[in-house]
Amino acid sequence: MAKIFVEAYGCSASFADSEMISGLILNGGHSLVEDSSESDLNIVVTCSVKDATANKMIHRIKSLNSKPLVVAGCLPKAEKNTVEKFSENASLLGPNSLGKTLQVINSALSGKKQIALEDSDLSKVGLPKVRLNPAVGIVEIASGCMSECTFCQTKLSKGDLSSYRLGDIVRQVKTEIKEGCKEVWLTSTDNGCYGFDIGTDLPSLVNAVVEIPEDFMVRVGMMNPMYMPRIREDLIESYNNSKVFKFLHIPVQSGSDKVLHDMKRGHTAGTFRDIVSRIKKRYADFTISTDIIVGFPSETEDDFQKTIDLLNETRPDVVNLSKYSARPGTDAAEWKQVDVGEVKRRSKIIFEQINNISLENNKKWIGWRGKVLFDEKTEEGIKGRNFAYKPAFVRNDVDIGQSHTVEITDATISGLIGKIAS
């Protein structure tokens, strides 16, 4: 039986995959080690969403290549040739091929390369797992998406939408809570279209999950704006339950409708404005997170200004900013690119803008007193989340999974600083 090292990069779905791979490894009689220096075989669960991320993955693949290696996740599915160029002997495991995990591992250990990139019909709900964080249960609710974005490789990696059954997801959430999780993340490539292929939707799922009688919180993961009109009213209502973090990650990507059209996003800036406006009218304190790409090939100075204006108008709490990078296999990679220096200039302007907005939003919480669920150890101390999923740091000695009343005394760009008040 082998000693196996597993590490993951990218989105919460990628980390969920790594937890399931680790669970399957233990079920298969192998053991897990915390350092690649102690392993007989290494597994890296990759992400390929950005150029910089893909380069980081390649560097990591090269550094782990001295032993039998399994490259899993999105990169081998989207860019098989790239992985093989830097590690010709590595076995490959696709994001929807987890049923082949042990087969691929055993083959790699015996010195035979195996490629398992075809999607299997295995549901990721109910697989054994080894949690990265004992307080957080990451539950994948679907794989793939319904979008055809011209900048994104996700469709190449994960394919069309395949939603898992609502009852199976609820059972999985019950298992997570029974095993000690205080926080459950509902995650997928795009939560917004969950259930459209099986006759249900995201609000129905959220409503079913919060009916579980235990004490826990739910974080609803990323959803694209184009599906909002179909589920908007029911979704806003589902957030009314006290178990649901008042947090919405809705990536707008640009404030220009022309650029959004060229991205094939399927929504307008108005769609984003509308959902933000409706949520802020309904809930006094609510965290809005979004994503912005600057320097998309067709983005003009006027388009860029529209993004600045949209951010000033909607004032999201969190903005994940990316400089556009051409990803192999996507439509936009073939177009004339914006000058690199210009992309950097635009990125710097928006970076400063979002820092100012974040700090302003966070300062409004100074003096707030309320319950915080602690879910992560950091260099600054221990970090928790309040009802609006605002990160709150304290210096006190607190265990992961505990809740305490916290008084917020200060704020930074990245979160709130407080002290235990109870």
Residue, then its C-alpha position, 0 to 999 in steps of 0.5 A: m500500500a502506497k503513501i500518497f500526497v494530494e494537493a489542490y488549486g483553484c475553486s472550491a469545486s477543485f478542493a472538493d474533488s481533492e477531498m473525494i480523491s483523498g477519501l477514495i485513496l484511504n478506502g483503497g487501502h493507501s495512506l495520505v502524507e502531508d509532504s511530497s518528500e514522504s510520498d510514493l506517489n503525488i497527485v495535484v488537482t489542477c486549475s486552468v482558469k487563468d494563464a498565471t494559474a496554468n503557469k503555476m500548475i506547470h511549475r508544480i507539475k515539474s517539481l513533483n515529477s521525480k516520483p509517480l505523478v497523477v495530474a488531476g482536475c481541469l488542466p489535463k482535460a482542457e490542455k492535455n498536450t501542455v501537461e504531457k509536454f512537461s510530464e510525459n509519464a504522468s497519469l491523467l485524471g479528469p474532473n468528472s472521472l473520479g470513479k477511476t481514481l484508484q485504477v489510475i493510482n495503481s497503474a501509476l504506481s506500477g509504472k504504467k501511465q493511464i489517461a482517464l479523462e472521459d466523463s463518468d456517470l458517477s455522481k460526486v455526491g456521497l463519495p468518501k472524503v477527507r476534509l481539508n477543514p473539519a468545520v467546512g463541508i464542501v458539497e458539489i451540487a452539479s458539474g459543468c455549465m450551460s454557458e459558452c463564454t469566449f474567454c473561459q476553459t471551464k466548458l472544455s474541462k467540465g462539459d455541459l450541465s449535469s445537476y445532482r439530485l436534490g435529495d442526494i445533496v440534502r443527504q450529503v449535507k446531513t452527513e457533513i453536519k453529522e460529521g461535525c461541519k458547522e458551515v456547508w458550501l454549496t458549490s459547482t461550476d455555476n450554481g445559477c443554473y443548478g437543476f435546470d436539466i432535472g426540473t428543479d432550481l437553486p432556491s428549491l435546493v437552498n430551501a430544502v437544505v435549511e430545513i435540516p434541523e441542526d445548527f449550521m450555516v450555508r454558503v451559496g456559491m458562485m452563480n452567473p447573472m444570466y440565469m438570475p431572471r429565472i430564479r431571482e425572486d425565489l432566490i432572494e426569498s430563500y436568503n431570508n432563512s437565518k441559516v443562509f449567509k447573506f452572501l452572493h457571488i455573482p460575476v459580472q466581468s464587465g460594465s460594458d454590454k458590448v464587451l459582455h456580448d463579445m464574451k457571450r455572457g448572456h447577460t447585461a450590466g443591467t442584469f447585475r445592477d438589478i439583482v444588486s439593487r433588489i438585494k440591497k432593498r430587501y436586506a440591510d447588510f448583505t455581502i456582494s462579491t463579483d469578478i471583473i476581467v480587464g483588457f478583454p480583446s474588444e475592450t475599448e477605453d469607453d468600455f473600461q470606463k463603463t466598468i469603473d462606473l458600474l463598480n462605483e454605482t453598485r459598490p460590491d464588497v469583494v471584487n476578484l480582479s483578473k487581467y485578461s489572458a488568452r486561454p488555449g481552445t477559447d474563441a477570444a484567444e484568436w482575436k487581436q489582443v489589447d496591449v499588455g501595458e494598457v491592460k496593466r494600466r487599467s488593472k491598476i486603476i480598478f485595483e485601487q478603486i476596489n480597495n477604496i470601495s472595500l475599505e469603505n464598506n468594511k468600515k461601516w461594520i466598526g462597532w457591530r457586535g454579533k455572532v461569528l462562526f470561526d472557520e479558519k486559522t490564518e497568520e493574523g490569528i483566527k478568522g470567522r464569518n458573521f451572518a453576512y459572510k464578512p471575514a472577522f479576525v480575532r487574536n483570541d484563542v478560539d477553536i475552529g468550529q466555535s461561535h462567539t459574540v464578537e465586537i468589531t473594533d477596526a477594518t481593513i481592505s480584506g476584512l474586519i478586526g474584532k475581539i471576543a465579547s462573550 
